[in-house]
Amino acid sequence: MLPVFCRQHIFLKTVVNAMICRAMKISKCLFLLLALVTGNAFASVTWKVWNTEYRVDTTFHAQIGPGTTQTSLLLTGPDTTLTVFYLTVDLTNPYVDIRTVCAKDHLAGAQTVTDMAESHSVEGESLYFAGINGGFFAMSGKANDGKTSIVGRPHHATVAEGEIFRTSTSSICRHFGITADKVPYLSNASVDFTGTITSATQSYEISGVNVDAANNKLILYTDKMPGQVTQVTSNSFPLYYEIALLPKSGEKLVPGKPCKMKVSGSWARGTNMAVPDGGYVISGKGMSGVFIQSLNDGDEVEVYLPMSFDGEEVPVDNLVTGNPKILGNGTVLDTEDERKDAVEWHPRTSIGYSRDKKTLIMLVCDGRTSVSRGVRTRELADLMRYAGAYEALNLDGGGSSTLYTSMLGVRNHPSSNGVQRQVGDGVFVVSTAPRSVYIGGIGFATPPHVLAKGEEYTPEVYGYNAYGLLISTEVTNYTLTCDEGIGHITSDGKSFVADGSGKGKIYARTPAGYTCEMEISIRENIEDLYFRLDSVINDCHYRYPVEVFMTNLKGEEVSIAPQMLSWRSSDEQVAVVEEGVLRGLASGVAEVYGSMSGFTDTLLVKVQEPVRHCMNLNDGSADWMRVSFVTSAGFKNTSVTNSVDKGLELSFLYNSPSAKTITLSGNIPLYSLPDTLRIHVNPGEARMKSLSCTLRTPSGTHTVDLPVPAVGRESVADIVFPDALGETIDMANYPITLSYLTLGLDMNTLGETYHLTIPAVEVIYNYYNENASGIESVANAGLAWTVEGRTVLLGRTADRIELYNVGGGLVALARESDRISAPGVGLYVVRVVSDGQSVSQKIWITK
């Protein structure tokens, strides 16, 4: 069965309730209610992108802002894969706006999409929470003065929040624009930017804004020009006439609205005139130059710059340019001849909208990577069509393609080694809602929809403020429930186990009463089943829930509840599995088999039951550990002896300052599942500066630095498990092997003979103890404890606190705590472990 692409729609529902409040005066109160509704729309199993069918898997889907969702897809075809990322924006949402940004608010100077968003966000007013890169731009070059960089300058038209940064002169350009009331437009031809300037006596046509001048053409230059000068062609300076204009008070030049201005100063010729802050310069030659010469300082003029989309004048506030238009009236357009690279596979970016113009789609397809090949423009059109677009435009692609979100970061993998390229402009989704940092609703991220029988699923729950803006990706204070018959919820309330059948829903609820829901389907047949580990060690004490996995519909490894399998053992006297939990019964070797839906895997179990609380690893043999003196020239008259009673004894003459280190090496297995490795060291009169122990496990090598032993007496250093290997016990770390003990020396008396001893290297098994007195019990050993009832209070937080009964059995354990409770009245031994060292003491619980 092929995976099903699903779209989760989360809507922000705003309820406006006007109330008349009787107080000192009557006021209107506005109440906003967030309703996060999760629904499922199942698309076809496959998408046909041009002539190729792809299996489509949703790898991510969630609401990220007011009326806005972000979706990530993996498309798998016969010989390639594609990764696609897109935004869907509800343009009717009152708290969302669409805005273009020109990098650094200037025509020269590129920025990453992230930098543009962050630099334009204003707390409490406008948050640029998502966006994509915009049109094509200059990646190199200088302005006409030969020295000012034009890197980042859009090649064609850009309008940002009503400010015209540049118009287009090329007939191949196509433009996406959106009005102040969020009505989108996409031109079928290059937008006509022709305007007029009218004085008291005559009018003249404005041919463009911030573009190259030409004979008889009048060009308007703004203060966004590179170098803030007109930058007219250098070899034509003497032919151009220029004069400055300043808007009258309260006037602003925006598309489709007349703007009254005053002439500032006199005209000049060939000066490459500076553009005044907030003002303009008009430049021309030929007949346009004659018009400029007719203007005088203080004259009033009116400038009008309309924009015509396919003959219709449209007052767009934001505009970006691309090429080609790839989707028109819901039909994929033949664009292969419109760009040289149209037939090539590249990363690409597109923007478009739905047939009713109420939904905006912004999409990026990765390319040039091992995971995603990239697409041609016709394939990009199909992707946009499936995403819901009716009209769509190809924007700048390649290394520029970027889809950004404020909470989740850049969602795609830019082809320039994953690093964002600095680009010329971008298009952004902006939240205009008031600032709110409190969660007002929750939603599931990336619903699985289809789970395999027995699969355990832990959902991600996101938190949103009252306006639908994503403010937390780590909501944890929720509890799951589920419909009867489809499965059950784990004891911690955070995961769902699909051990039922059919379809149903799971629900999340927070203590504040916020809820969300997700529909689940249970797939009865599975395609594979395997254990995480091939073999494990057991000590007849630790209960190991066998880690079982399968591959889900997305190709991801997911866990299966082990109790879903049927189990048997090759030797039930050695080990058994009950309800998915392995239990060792006696020392020996057994194989256990887990089966489900026709699949079986095998786990080799080695049961090693400790017979003593403390076991010395030193067997007394001469080659128990190999001793290396580094450097050898620094040591003379070296002697090494070993016995069980006295331990490993080293003797040497300190001959040179080059004598730095003594290394003890071996491959000594630590039997079973020890709780502590205890190392005794007596350096005698040899001063040490370091002591470390290197352990080898199946998962890697671990070096543990130990406290430096003091001169003249025996010191004990404890390595506590599983702390030394990780926060929790992981069966992949066993068996443990002692590889090295490294002793760093810091002596300064040449010619002196030193004697150093390793009296014992022991492993400790907490739950097994022949007698409670076998645990080190030191009266007044620094434990400033008090007892309240049956609770021992240490007065400080310890890494680990263990409580043993007089039989040596572990009866209580606490981590990162300052207290531990006894199960009843009696004599106990409390053992405290902190910073790798331990101390024990007997206590009486009397009531």
C-alpha positions, 0 to 999 in steps of 0.5 A, spaced: 500 500 500 502 506 498 503 512 502 497 517 502 498 524 502 494 528 507 493 535 508 491 538 515 488 544 515 488 548 522 484 554 522 484 561 526 477 562 527 476 569 530 469 571 534 468 578 535 463 580 541 461 587 542 459 588 549 456 595 552 460 596 559 456 600 564 461 604 567 463 611 568 463 611 560 460 606 555 466 602 551 466 597 546 470 590 548 473 586 543 474 578 545 478 574 540 477 566 541 482 561 538 479 555 535 484 550 532 481 545 528 484 539 525 481 536 519 484 531 514 484 531 506 486 525 503 489 527 496 491 521 491 496 516 492 500 519 487 502 525 483 503 525 476 509 531 475 509 532 467 510 525 465 512 521 471 508 518 477 511 520 484 509 517 491 508 523 495 509 522 503 508 528 507 514 529 512 511 535 516 505 539 516 503 544 521 500 551 522 505 556 523 502 563 523 495 566 522 492 562 517 498 559 514 501 552 514 507 549 512 508 543 509 514 538 507 513 533 502 518 527 499 516 525 492 519 518 490 519 517 483 522 511 479 529 513 478 529 520 483 526 523 489 524 530 490 523 534 496 518 540 496 516 545 501 511 550 501 506 555 505 499 556 504 496 562 506 489 564 507 489 571 505 482 572 508 485 572 515 485 579 518 492 578 522 496 576 516 499 580 510 503 579 504 509 584 503 515 584 499 522 586 502 528 589 498 534 587 501 537 592 506 531 597 503 536 599 498 538 597 490 545 595 492 546 590 498 544 583 498 541 579 504 539 572 506 531 571 507 532 570 514 536 577 515 530 580 511 525 577 515 528 579 522 531 586 520 523 588 518 520 585 524 517 590 529 515 587 536 507 588 537 506 591 530 509 586 524 512 579 525 515 577 518 514 569 520 515 566 513 517 567 507 521 565 500 526 568 496 524 573 490 526 575 483 533 575 479 538 579 481 545 582 480 550 577 483 556 582 481 558 588 477 559 596 479 554 602 477 555 606 472 560 610 476 565 604 476 566 604 483 559 603 487 557 595 487 550 593 485 550 586 488 543 585 490 540 589 485 533 586 482 534 585 475 527 587 474 521 591 478 520 590 485 515 594 489 515 594 497 510 596 501 508 601 496 515 604 495 517 603 488 524 600 488 525 599 480 521 598 474 522 593 468 524 594 461 524 587 459 518 584 455 520 577 458 518 579 465 512 577 469 510 580 475 506 577 482 503 583 485 498 584 491 494 590 493 493 593 500 487 589 501 490 582 499 488 581 492 493 578 488 495 579 481 499 575 476 501 578 469 501 575 462 505 580 460 510 585 462 507 590 467 506 597 464 509 602 469 508 608 464 507 614 468 506 622 468 509 628 471 505 634 470 507 642 471 503 648 471 504 648 463 505 641 460 506 634 462 511 629 460 511 621 460 515 617 466 518 611 462 521 608 468 524 608 475 531 607 477 533 604 470 538 606 465 536 613 462 535 613 454 534 618 449 527 622 450 526 618 456 524 621 462 527 617 468 525 618 476 530 616 480 529 615 488 534 615 494 534 607 494 539 608 488 546 605 489 550 611 492 544 615 492 546 618 485 542 617 479 548 613 476 546 615 468 551 612 463 558 615 464 559 617 457 553 621 456 553 625 462 554 632 458 547 630 454 543 629 461 539 634 464 537 633 472 533 636 477 531 634 484 524 633 487 521 633 494 514 631 496 510 636 499 508 635 506 503 629 507 504 626 500 507 620 498 509 617 492 505 610 491 503 606 485 496 609 482 496 615 487 498 622 484 503 625 489 504 633 489 512 635 489 516 641 489 522 642 485 528 643 489 534 647 486 535 648 479 537 643 473 544 641 472 547 637 466 552 631 466 552 632 474 550 625 476 546 628 481 545 626 488 538 624 490 536 628 496 533 623 502 526 622 501 526 625 495 527 624 487 531 626 481 528 626 474 533 625 468 533 626 461 535 628 454 533 630 448 525 632 449 525 630 456 531 634 457 527 640 454 522 638 459 526 638 465 529 645 463 522 648 463 522 647 471 524 652 476 526 652 483 519 652 487 515 649 482 509 645 483 509 638 479 504 632 480 507 625 479 503 619 477 505 612 477 500 607 475 501 600 474 497 596 469 496 588 469 494 586 462 491 593 461 488 593 468 490 598 472 492 595 479 494 599 485 499 594 488 503 595 494 508 589 493 510 586 487 516 581 485 518 579 478 520 572 475 520 569 469 516 565 466 509 564 468 508 557 469 501 556 471 495 560 468 488 558 469 489 552 472 493 549 466 501 548 466 504 552 460 509 551 455 515 554 458 521 550 455 523 556 450 522 562 455 528 561 459 535 557 457 535 553 464 527 552 463 529 544 461 534 543 466 533 540 473 535 545 478 532 548 485 526 552 484 522 557 487 515 559 485 509 563 488 502 563 486 494 563 488 488 559 488 482 560 483 478 564 488 484 569 490 483 567 497 489 562 498 497 564 497 502 558 495 509 559 496 513 553 494 521 551 494 523 545 491 530 543 492 535 540 487 542 539 486 543 534 492 543 527 493 536 527 496 532 532 491 534 532 483 531 539 482 525 540 477 524 543 470 519 549 470 513 545 467 515 540 473 514 546 478 508 548 475 505 541 476 507 541 483 504 548 484 498 545 481 497 540 486 499 544 492 493 548 490 495 554 485 491 556 479 496 561 477 503 561 478 510 564 477 517 562 477 522 566 481 529 566 482 532 559 483 538 555 484 542 557 490 537 562 492 531 558 493 530 558 500 523 557 504 524 561 511 520 560 518 521 564 524 520 558 529 522 552 525 528 556 521 530 555 514 525 549 512 529 547 505 536 545 504 539 550 500 544 547 494 550 552 496 552 546 501 545 548 506 548 555 507 543 561 505 545 565 499 544 573 500 539 575 495 536 581 492 529 581 495 524 576 498 516 575 499 514 574 506 508 572 510 507 577 516 503 577 522 500 584 524 496 581 530 498 584 537 504 581 541 501 575 545 506 570 548 501 566 552 498 559 549 491 560 546 491 553 543 494 547 541 495 543 534 498 536 532 504 537 527 505 532 522 499 527 523 501 520 521 494 518 519 496 511 518 500 507 523 502 500 523 499 495 527 503 495 534 506 502 532 508 506 538 507 514 536 509 520 540 506 526 537 509 533 537 504 538 540 505 545 538 502 551 542 499 557 538 497 564 541 490 567 541 491 569 534 494 563 531 501 564 531 506 558 533 510 560 539 512 553 542 514 547 538 515 543 545 508 543 549 509 537 554 503 539 559 498 535 555 495 528 556 493 524 550 486 520 550 484 515 544 477 512 541 476 505 543 478 500 539 484 503 535 489 502 541 491 505 548 495 510 551 501 509 554 502 510 562 505 517 561 499 519 557 504 522 551 504 516 546 499 512 543 500 504 541 496 502 535 494 495 538 487 496 535 484 496 528 480 500 524 480 508 524 479 513 530 482 519 533 487 521 538 486 527 542 491 532 546 488 536 552 492 541 556 490 543 563 488 549 561 483 546 557 486 547 550 485 541 545 486 538 538 485 531 535 487 527 529 484 521 525 488 515 525 488 509 521 491 502 523 494 498 518 494 491 519 499 488 515 507 490 516 512 489 511 518 488 516 520 487 523 526 487 527 530 488 534 534 494 535 540 489 538 542 482 536 544 480 543 544 483 550 547 482 557 542 480 563 543 480 570 537 476 573 535 483 576 534 488 570 527 488 566 529 489 559 523 491 555 525 489 548 526 494 543 522 492 537 522 496 530 519 497 523 519 501 517 513 505 517 510 508 510 515 514 510 521 509 510 522 511 517 524 507 523 519 507 528 518 503 535 513 497 536 510 496 543 514 489 544 507 486 548 504 486 541 509 480 539 508 473 541 514 470 544 518 464 546 525 462 549 530 456 547 531 455 554 526 458 559 530 456 565 535 461 563 531 467 560 523 468 558 520 474 555 513 476 559 509 482 556 515 484 551 519 484 558 526 480 558 527 477 565 533 473 566 532 467 571 539 463 571 546 464 568 547 461 561 545 463 554 538 463 551 535 465 544 528 469 545 524 469 539 519 475 537 513 474 532 508 478 529 504 478 522 509 473 519 515 476 521 520 473 527 527 476 529 531 473 534 535 476 540 541 472 543 541 473 551 547 472 555 545 471 563 550 473 568 548 473 575 553 476 580 554 472 586 557 477 590 556 484 592 563 486 590 568 482 585 575 484 584 577 484 577 585 482 579 586 475 578 593 475 580 596 473 574 603 476 571 599 479 565 593 481 568 594 488 565 600 490 561 604 496 564 607 501 559 612 507 562 612 513 558 617 515 556 621 509 557 628 513 558 625 517 564 624 511 568 630 506 570 630 500 574 622 498 573 619 493 576 612 490 576 609 485 580 601 482 581 597 478 586 590 478 588 592 480 596 597 486 594 594 488 587 599 491 582 605 493 585 610 498 581 617 500 582 621 505 578 627 510 579 625 517 576 631 518 571 628 524 567 623 529 567 621 526 560 617 521 565 610 523 564 605 517 564 604 510 566 599 506 562 596 500 564 592 496 558 588 490 558 581 488 555 578 486 562 570 485 561 566 487 567 562 481 568 554 482 567 551 489 569 555 492 574 553 499 578 560 501 579 567 500 577 571 502 583 579 503 582 583 503 588 590 507 587 596 508 592 601 513 589 606 512 595 610 518 595 609 519 587 605 525 586 600 525 580 597 530 576 591 526 573 588 519 573 583 517 567 580 510 565 578 508 558 572 503 557 570 500 551 563 498 549 559 496 543 557 503 542 564 506 542 569 508 547 568 512 553 574 516 557 572 518 564 577 523 568 577 521 576 580 525 582 587 525 583 590 521 588 593 524 594 600 522 596 602 517 601 595 514 602 590 509 598 584 513 594 578 510 592 575 513 585 568 510 583 565 510 576 558 510 577 553 506 571 549 508 567 551 515 569 558 514 566 555 512 559 549 516 559 543 519 562 539 512 562 541 505 562 542 503 554 543 495 553 547 497 547 553 499 552 554 492 555 558 488 555 563 494 558 570 492 557 576 496 561 581 498 556 586 503 560 588 506 566 592 512 565 596 515 571 599 522 569 605 524 574 608 530 576 614 529 580 621 533 581 626 529 585 631 526 580 634 519 582 628 518 587 625 511 587 618 510 587 613 505 589 606 505 586 600 500 588 593 499 584 591 495 590 584 493 587 579 494 581 572 492 583 565 492 580 560 493 585 553 490 584 548 494 588 542 489 588 546 483 591 550 484 597 552 478 602 551 482 608 549 490 609 556 491 612 559 489 605 557 496 603 562 501 605 559 504 612 563 510 614 560 514 620 559 521 620 562 521 613 560 528 611 553 526 610 549 532 614 542 528 613 536 528 617 530 524 618 523 526 617 518 520 618 521 515 613 524 520 608 532 521 609 533 529 607 541 530 605 540 538 605 543 538 598 542 535 591 546 528 589 547 525 583 544 518 585 542 516 592 541 508 593 538 505 599 539 498 601 536 493 607 540 489 611 540 483 606 544 488 601 538 489 597 536 495 593 530 498 596 530 505 593 533 509 588 533 517 587 537 521 581 538 528 582 535 529 588 536 531 596 532 526 599 530 518 599 524 514 602 524 508 606 519 503 605 518 501 612 521 501 619 528 498 620 536 498 619 538 501 612 544 503 609 544 510 605 549 511 599 550 517 596 554 518 589 556 525 587 561 527 582 563 520 581 565 519 588 560 515 593 559 515 601 555 510 605 552 510 612 547 506 616 541 509 618 535 507 623 528 508 621 524 508 627 517 510 626 
